[in-house]
């Protein structure tokens, strides 16, 4: 309890939050680095996973390869990249290491979500005349969304927590609060830095959970459908596709 009390005293000291080495500045650096890495990981993993899940080929190999990368510690990758010429380019080694760390959960969850879409729903949608693009956007993607959102939440929390390693390569972020405490043998500062990282990870998870529920296309369509008739998704072939908990494709009178 003494260490926690000392850490609380450190956190409630205004001088520790101001200036270039203050918490606010380090928090901004941490959030920026995490956002860049997560955005890059999504840009790499999601298109590949969604496409492979849609066509149903090659996804198992991609998932196994990405999951194999989890066996390599992120710190080891960061150290190796720092020792290469890439180490001369600021946060680039950290960004690469964190992106590689974030890709597996994004790719795995998105691919599994696409492949677990009810085959009967897919076949019925095709029978109603849906094109491949309509099938992907109006049936497969909404039904796969919960697993995609779970992968995004998992990757986001992991990136925020692991971004503290940026300090090991001379980068910014909340990890600098912890390393500065180690360098000066200031245990309360080390504990305070760890608390800040944990609190930020929990906050990010909460935000992503709320955003995931708000943007859930199945939930939104279910609410819209319950508001009155004719609110289902209308296809070019005159069919209405409902993607609620009991997803089904049924004809609609024209």
C-alpha positions, 0 to 999 in steps of 0.5 A, a space after each residue: 500500500 505504501 508504494 501505491 500511496 507514493 504513486 498516487 502522490 506522484 500522480 497528484 503533483 501538478 509539476 509531473 504533468 507539465 512540460 516536455 517530459 510531463 504526463 500530458 505530453 507523454 500521453 499525447 505521444 503514446 496515443 499518437 503512436 498507438 493510433 498510427 500503428 493500429 491504423 496501419 495494422 488495420 490497413 494491412 490485415 483487414 482487406 486481406 482477411 475480408 477478401 480471403 474470407 469472401 472467396 474462401 481460399 488461402 485464408 487458413 495459410 494466412 492465419 497460420 502465418 500471422 499467428 506464427 508471428 506471435 511466437 516472436 517477442 515484440 521486444 526482440 523484434 524491436 531490438 533487432 530492428 533498432 540495430 538495423 539501419 531502420 534504427 536511424 529513423 526515429 519511431 519507425 522500428 517501434 511502428 513496424 514492431 507494433 504493427 506486426 504485433 497487431 496484425 494477427 488478431 485483426 486478420 484471424 478474427 476478420 477471416 473467421 468472422 467471414 467464414 462463419 457466416 451461415 452458408 444457408 444465408 449466403 446461398 439464399 442471397 445468391 439465389 435472390 440475385 445478389 452480386 458478389 459485391 452486394 453479398 459481401 457488403 450487405 450480408 457477409 460483412 454485417 454478420 462478421 462484424 462482431 468478430 471483426 470488432 472483437 479483433 480490433 478491440 484486442 489489437 487496440 488494447 495490445 498496442 496501447 499496452 505494448 507501446 510502452 516499449 517505444 521508450 526502449 528505442 528512445 521513443 516517446 510515450 508513457 514508457 518514458 515515465 517508467 524508464 525515467 523512474 528506473 533511471 533515477 531509482 524513483 519507484 513511485 514514478 515507475 508505479 505511477 507510469 504503470 498505472 497510467 498505461 493500465 488505465 489508458 488500456 482500459 479506457 481505450 477498450 471501453 471506447 472501442 466497446 462503445 464504438 463497436 456497439 454503436 456502429 454494429 450494422 446488425 443492431 442498427 438494422 434490427 432496430 430499424 426493422 422493428 420501427 416498421 415494415 419495409 425497413 429491411 435491406 432491399 436488393 436489386 432483385 426485389 428481395 429483402 435481406 434481414 441480418 438480425 439474430 435470426 438472419 434469413 433471406 426471404 422474398 419480398 413482394 414487388 
